[in-house]
Structures are given as structure tokens and as C-alpha cells.
């Protein structure tokens, strides 16, 4: 069980890093496009980068709140 959990956390960490790296590269490309006056292309790249940032935040195991609070 520990080996599986460790492998999953390493995979999640790698996925998170990959998404963050992709987002940074896309933001850099978007900056260059904007400086060159290609605003539409820059906007598309920014949207792609934001998608990667969102995916980086949700990479890994998800936890649901299963315990009910006492009323």
C-alpha cells in the first residue's frame, strides 16, 4: 500500500510540475505575441496557460468531505 501511495504521489507531483512548466512557457509566448502586436494569438495562449494552471492545482488525489458535522 505504501509503495502504491508513494508512486501515486510522485506521479501527481510530476503532473503538477508539467502543468506549471507548460503554463509558464505559454505565458512567455503570450507576452512575446502581445509585444509583437499579435493580440488574438496572445489571448489564446493566455487561456491555454490558465487552463494548465487550473490543472496543476487539481493534480493528485481528490478528497471528499465524508464526515457529517454534528448539528
N, CA, C and O atoms as a GROMACS GRO file, in nm:
protein
  284
    1UNK      N    1   0.082  -0.119   0.000
    1UNK     CA    2   0.000   0.000   0.000
    1UNK      C    3   0.086   0.126   0.000
    1UNK      O    4   0.056   0.222  -0.070
    2UNK      N    5   0.194   0.126   0.078
    2UNK     CA    6   0.281   0.242   0.086
    2UNK      C    7   0.349   0.268  -0.048
    2UNK      O    8   0.363   0.383  -0.090
    3UNK      N    9   0.391   0.162  -0.114
    3UNK     CA   10   0.456   0.176  -0.244
    3UNK      C   11   0.361   0.238  -0.345
    3UNK      O   12   0.401   0.326  -0.422
    4UNK      N   13   0.237   0.193  -0.346
    4UNK     CA   14   0.137   0.248  -0.439
    4UNK      C   15   0.111   0.394  -0.409
    4UNK      O   16   0.105   0.476  -0.501
    5UNK      N   17   0.096   0.428  -0.283
    5UNK     CA   18   0.071   0.566  -0.244
    5UNK      C   19   0.187   0.655  -0.283
    5UNK      O   20   0.166   0.766  -0.332
    6UNK      N   21   0.310   0.609  -0.260
    6UNK     CA   22   0.428   0.687  -0.296
    6UNK      C   23   0.435   0.706  -0.447
    6UNK      O   24   0.466   0.816  -0.494
    7UNK      N   25   0.408   0.602  -0.521
    7UNK     CA   26   0.412   0.609  -0.668
    7UNK      C   27   0.306   0.708  -0.718
    7UNK      O   28   0.332   0.786  -0.809
    8UNK      N   29   0.186   0.704  -0.659
    8UNK     CA   30   0.080   0.794  -0.699
    8UNK      C   31   0.116   0.938  -0.666
    8UNK      O   32   0.090   1.028  -0.747
    9UNK      N   33   0.175   0.963  -0.551
    9UNK     CA   34   0.211   1.099  -0.514
    9UNK      C   35   0.324   1.152  -0.602
    9UNK      O   36   0.327   1.270  -0.634
   10UNK      N   37   0.417   1.064  -0.642
   10UNK     CA   38   0.523   1.105  -0.734
   10UNK      C   39   0.465   1.139  -0.870
   10UNK      O   40   0.507   1.236  -0.933
   11UNK      N   41   0.370   1.059  -0.916
   11UNK     CA   42   0.306   1.084  -1.044
   11UNK      C   43   0.229   1.215  -1.038
   11UNK      O   44   0.236   1.294  -1.132
   12UNK      N   45   0.156   1.239  -0.931
   12UNK     CA   46   0.080   1.362  -0.915
   12UNK      C   47   0.173   1.483  -0.911
   12UNK      O   48   0.144   1.587  -0.970
   13UNK      N   49   0.284   1.469  -0.840
   13UNK     CA   50   0.380   1.579  -0.832
   13UNK      C   51   0.440   1.608  -0.970
   13UNK      O   52   0.460   1.724  -1.006
   14UNK      N   53   0.467   1.503  -1.047
   14UNK     CA   54   0.522   1.522  -1.181
   14UNK      C   55   0.419   1.587  -1.273
   14UNK      O   56   0.454   1.675  -1.351
   15UNK      N   57   0.293   1.545  -1.263
   15UNK     CA   58   0.188   1.606  -1.343
   15UNK      C   59   0.173   1.753  -1.309
   15UNK      O   60   0.159   1.838  -1.398
   16UNK      N   61   0.175   1.784  -1.180
   16UNK     CA   62   0.163   1.923  -1.134
   16UNK      C   63   0.278   2.007  -1.191
   16UNK      O   64   0.256   2.118  -1.240
   17UNK      N   65   0.400   1.953  -1.184
   17UNK     CA   66   0.517   2.024  -1.235
   17UNK      C   67   0.508   2.043  -1.386
   17UNK      O   68   0.543   2.150  -1.437
   18UNK      N   69   0.461   1.942  -1.457
   18UNK     CA   70   0.446   1.952  -1.602
   18UNK      C   71   0.347   2.061  -1.640
   18UNK      O   72   0.371   2.138  -1.733
   19UNK      N   73   0.235   2.068  -1.568
   19UNK     CA   74   0.135   2.172  -1.597
   19UNK      C   75   0.189   2.311  -1.566
   19UNK      O   76   0.166   2.406  -1.641
   20UNK      N   77   0.261   2.324  -1.454
   20UNK     CA   78   0.318   2.454  -1.419
   20UNK      C   79   0.421   2.499  -1.521
   20UNK      O   80   0.426   2.617  -1.558
   21UNK      N   81   0.504   2.406  -1.567
   21UNK     CA   82   0.605   2.438  -1.668
   21UNK      C   83   0.539   2.480  -1.799
   21UNK      O   84   0.581   2.577  -1.863
   22UNK      N   85   0.436   2.407  -1.839
   22UNK     CA   86   0.364   2.442  -1.962
   22UNK      C   87   0.299   2.580  -1.950
   22UNK      O   88   0.302   2.658  -2.045
   23UNK      N   89   0.241   2.610  -1.834
   23UNK     CA   90   0.178   2.740  -1.814
   23UNK      C   91   0.280   2.852  -1.824
   23UNK      O   92   0.254   2.954  -1.888
   24UNK      N   93   0.396   2.835  -1.763
   24UNK     CA   94   0.499   2.938  -1.769
   24UNK      C   95   0.545   2.961  -1.913
   24UNK      O   96   0.564   3.075  -1.955
   25UNK      N   97   0.564   2.853  -1.989
   25UNK     CA   98   0.607   2.865  -2.128
   25UNK      C   99   0.500   2.937  -2.211
   25UNK      O  100   0.532   3.020  -2.296
   26UNK      N  101   0.374   2.903  -2.187
   26UNK     CA  102   0.266   2.967  -2.262
   26UNK      C  103   0.255   3.115  -2.228
   26UNK      O  104   0.231   3.197  -2.317
   27UNK      N  105   0.272   3.150  -2.101
   27UNK     CA  106   0.268   3.291  -2.064
   27UNK      C  107   0.382   3.368  -2.130
   27UNK      O  108   0.363   3.482  -2.174
   28UNK      N  109   0.500   3.308  -2.137
   28UNK     CA  110   0.613   3.373  -2.203
   28UNK      C  111   0.585   3.392  -2.352
   28UNK      O  112   0.616   3.496  -2.409
   29UNK      N  113   0.527   3.291  -2.415
   29UNK     CA  114   0.492   3.303  -2.556
   29UNK      C  115   0.385   3.410  -2.577
   29UNK      O  116   0.390   3.486  -2.674
   30UNK      N  117   0.289   3.416  -2.486
   30UNK     CA  118   0.183   3.516  -2.495
   30UNK      C  119   0.240   3.656  -2.482
   30UNK      O  120   0.198   3.748  -2.552
   31UNK      N  121   0.336   3.674  -2.393
   31UNK     CA  122   0.399   3.805  -2.377
   31UNK      C  123   0.468   3.848  -2.506
   31UNK      O  124   0.458   3.963  -2.549
   32UNK      N  125   0.539   3.753  -2.568
   32UNK     CA  126   0.609   3.784  -2.694
   32UNK      C  127   0.509   3.818  -2.804
   32UNK      O  128   0.530   3.912  -2.881
   33UNK      N  129   0.402   3.744  -2.812
   33UNK     CA  130   0.299   3.771  -2.914
   33UNK      C  131   0.236   3.909  -2.891
   33UNK      O  132   0.212   3.983  -2.987
   34UNK      N  133   0.209   3.942  -2.766
   34UNK     CA  134   0.149   4.072  -2.736
   34UNK      C  135   0.245   4.184  -2.772
   34UNK      O  136   0.202   4.287  -2.826
   35UNK      N  137   0.373   4.167  -2.743
   35UNK     CA  138   0.472   4.269  -2.777
   35UNK      C  139   0.486   4.286  -2.928
   35UNK      O  140   0.517   4.394  -2.976
   36UNK      N  141   0.462   4.176  -3.002
   36UNK     CA  142   0.469   4.182  -3.148
   36UNK      C  143   0.339   4.231  -3.211
   36UNK      O  144   0.332   4.249  -3.333
   37UNK      N  145   0.238   4.253  -3.130
   37UNK     CA  146   0.111   4.304  -3.180
   37UNK      C  147   0.012   4.197  -3.220
   37UNK      O  148  -0.093   4.228  -3.276
   38UNK      N  149   0.042   4.073  -3.193
   38UNK     CA  150  -0.050   3.962  -3.227
   38UNK      C  151  -0.139   3.935  -3.106
   38UNK      O  152  -0.120   3.838  -3.033
   39UNK      N  153  -0.236   4.022  -3.086
   39UNK     CA  154  -0.318   4.020  -2.966
   39UNK      C  155  -0.408   3.896  -2.960
   39UNK      O  156  -0.421   3.836  -2.854
   40UNK      N  157  -0.469   3.858  -3.071
   40UNK     CA  158  -0.557   3.740  -3.070
   40UNK      C  159  -0.481   3.613  -3.032
   40UNK      O  160  -0.530   3.533  -2.952
   41UNK      N  161  -0.364   3.597  -3.087
   41UNK     CA  162  -0.282   3.479  -3.055
   41UNK      C  163  -0.238   3.483  -2.909
   41UNK      O  164  -0.235   3.380  -2.842
   42UNK      N  165  -0.204   3.602  -2.860
   42UNK     CA  166  -0.165   3.617  -2.720
   42UNK      C  167  -0.280   3.578  -2.627
   42UNK      O  168  -0.260   3.512  -2.526
   43UNK      N  169  -0.400   3.621  -2.662
   43UNK     CA  170  -0.517   3.586  -2.581
   43UNK      C  171  -0.541   3.436  -2.576
   43UNK      O  172  -0.572   3.382  -2.470
   44UNK      N  173  -0.526   3.371  -2.689
   44UNK     CA  174  -0.543   3.225  -2.692
   44UNK      C  175  -0.438   3.155  -2.606
   44UNK      O  176  -0.469   3.060  -2.535
   45UNK      N  177  -0.315   3.203  -2.614
   45UNK     CA  178  -0.208   3.143  -2.533
   45UNK      C  179  -0.232   3.164  -2.384
   45UNK      O  180  -0.203   3.077  -2.303
   46UNK      N  181  -0.284   3.280  -2.348
   46UNK     CA  182  -0.314   3.307  -2.207
   46UNK      C  183  -0.422   3.212  -2.157
   46UNK      O  184  -0.412   3.161  -2.046
   47UNK      N  185  -0.525   3.189  -2.237
   47UNK     CA  186  -0.630   3.096  -2.198
   47UNK      C  187  -0.576   2.954  -2.180
   47UNK      O  188  -0.616   2.884  -2.086
   48UNK      N  189  -0.487   2.913  -2.268
   48UNK     CA  190  -0.426   2.781  -2.254
   48UNK      C  191  -0.342   2.773  -2.127
   48UNK      O  192  -0.345   2.672  -2.057
   49UNK      N  193  -0.268   2.880  -2.098
   49UNK     CA  194  -0.184   2.883  -1.978
   49UNK      C  195  -0.270   2.877  -1.852
   49UNK      O  196  -0.235   2.808  -1.756
   50UNK      N  197  -0.381   2.949  -1.852
   50UNK     CA  198  -0.471   2.945  -1.736
   50UNK      C  199  -0.530   2.806  -1.717
   50UNK      O  200  -0.548   2.761  -1.604
   51UNK      N  201  -0.559   2.737  -1.827
   51UNK     CA  202  -0.609   2.600  -1.818
   51UNK      C  203  -0.505   2.511  -1.751
   51UNK      O  204  -0.538   2.429  -1.666
   52UNK      N  205  -0.378   2.526  -1.791
   52UNK     CA  206  -0.270   2.446  -1.729
   52UNK      C  207  -0.254   2.481  -1.581
   52UNK      O  208  -0.229   2.391  -1.500
   53UNK      N  209  -0.267   2.607  -1.545
   53UNK     CA  210  -0.258   2.644  -1.403
   53UNK      C  211  -0.370   2.578  -1.323
   53UNK      O  212  -0.347   2.530  -1.212
   54UNK      N  213  -0.490   2.576  -1.380
   54UNK     CA  214  -0.603   2.514  -1.310
   54UNK      C  215  -0.578   2.364  -1.296
   54UNK      O  216  -0.604   2.308  -1.190
   55UNK      N  217  -0.528   2.300  -1.399
   55UNK     CA  218  -0.498   2.157  -1.394
   55UNK      C  219  -0.387   2.128  -1.292
   55UNK      O  220  -0.390   2.024  -1.225
   56UNK      N  221  -0.290   2.218  -1.280
   56UNK     CA  222  -0.182   2.199  -1.183
   56UNK      C  223  -0.238   2.202  -1.041
   56UNK      O  224  -0.193   2.127  -0.954
   57UNK      N  225  -0.335   2.288  -1.018
   57UNK     CA  226  -0.396   2.296  -0.885
   57UNK      C  227  -0.480   2.177  -0.848
   57UNK      O  228  -0.499   2.148  -0.730
   58UNK      N  229  -0.530   2.107  -0.948
   58UNK     CA  230  -0.616   1.993  -0.919
   58UNK      C  231  -0.549   1.859  -0.944
   58UNK      O  232  -0.614   1.755  -0.939
   59UNK      N  233  -0.420   1.859  -0.972
   59UNK     CA  234  -0.347   1.734  -0.995
   59UNK      C  235  -0.331   1.659  -0.863
   59UNK      O  236  -0.307   1.720  -0.759
   60UNK      N  237  -0.345   1.530  -0.869
   60UNK     CA  238  -0.330   1.448  -0.750
   60UNK      C  239  -0.464   1.399  -0.698
   60UNK      O  240  -0.568   1.425  -0.757
   61UNK      N  241  -0.458   1.329  -0.588
   61UNK     CA  242  -0.582   1.272  -0.533
   61UNK      C  243  -0.676   1.381  -0.483
   61UNK      O  244  -0.634   1.483  -0.428
   62UNK      N  245  -0.803   1.356  -0.502
   62UNK     CA  246  -0.905   1.449  -0.456
   62UNK      C  247  -0.969   1.391  -0.330
   62UNK      O  248  -0.991   1.270  -0.321
   63UNK      N  249  -0.998   1.476  -0.236
   63UNK     CA  250  -1.055   1.432  -0.109
   63UNK      C  251  -1.196   1.490  -0.096
   63UNK      O  252  -1.217   1.610  -0.115
   64UNK      N  253  -1.289   1.404  -0.066
   64UNK     CA  254  -1.426   1.447  -0.044
   64UNK      C  255  -1.452   1.454   0.106
   64UNK      O  256  -1.398   1.374   0.182
   65UNK      N  257  -1.533   1.546   0.147
   65UNK     CA  258  -1.568   1.555   0.288
   65UNK      C  259  -1.680   1.458   0.313
   65UNK      O  260  -1.793   1.481   0.271
   66UNK      N  261  -1.650   1.349   0.382
   66UNK     CA  262  -1.747   1.244   0.406
   66UNK      C  263  -1.801   1.245   0.547
   66UNK      O  264  -1.900   1.178   0.576
   67UNK      N  265  -1.739   1.320   0.635
   67UNK     CA  266  -1.781   1.323   0.773
   67UNK      C  267  -1.885   1.433   0.790
   67UNK      O  268  -1.860   1.549   0.756
   68UNK      N  269  -2.000   1.396   0.844
   68UNK     CA  270  -2.104   1.496   0.865
   68UNK      C  271  -2.078   1.570   0.995
   68UNK      O  272  -2.035   1.511   1.094
   69UNK      N  273  -2.103   1.698   0.992
   69UNK     CA  274  -2.085   1.776   1.115
   69UNK      C  275  -2.205   1.753   1.206
   69UNK      O  276  -2.316   1.724   1.161
   70UNK      N  277  -2.180   1.767   1.333
   70UNK     CA  278  -2.289   1.748   1.431
   70UNK      C  279  -2.375   1.874   1.436
   70UNK      O  280  -2.324   1.986   1.440
   71UNK      N  281  -2.502   1.853   1.435
   71UNK     CA  282  -2.594   1.966   1.438
   71UNK      C  283  -2.653   1.987   1.576
   71UNK      O  284  -2.732   2.079   1.596
   0.00000   0.00000   0.00000
